[in-house]
Amino acid sequence: MKKLVSVVFISAFLTGCSKEDILPAPQSISEELKMTSSVGIKLQTAFVTTEVAMNVKTETSGSVTIKIFDIGNRVVSKETMNVVAGDNLLKVYTSALPSSAYRIGLFDASGKQLGITDFNKIQ
């Protein structure tokens, strides 16, 4: 009886520890976020309140930096994210920004600009 309990326990333990490969679900890109270029950034809308939804497209996987510039071209927000090659649906939160016009830029790990676009923060 002890052998049977031991075998069941060991089997359950080994089964519970096995690694399952879970593939990420493919992201569905809406029409307003589709891009024809192989690299760049496209916003869902140019008028935002609390967050900016965007498609960031790159040719390679890796780290990118999203910078938000104010009207005086000063960086007011900066965030580094990991992306995969192709389309990446991302959000950057803007609730802390005052209402104004802004520019949002996409930069690779070496600081090279991959894309830039404008948006307006409204109440």
Secondary structure, DSSP 4 states (H G I P E B T S, - for coil): -HHHHHHHHHHHHHHHT-----PPPPPPPPGGG--SSSSEEEES-SEESSEEEEEEEESS-EEEEEEEE-TTS-EEEEEEEEE-SEEEEEEEE-TTSPSEEEEEEEEETT--EEEEEEEEE--
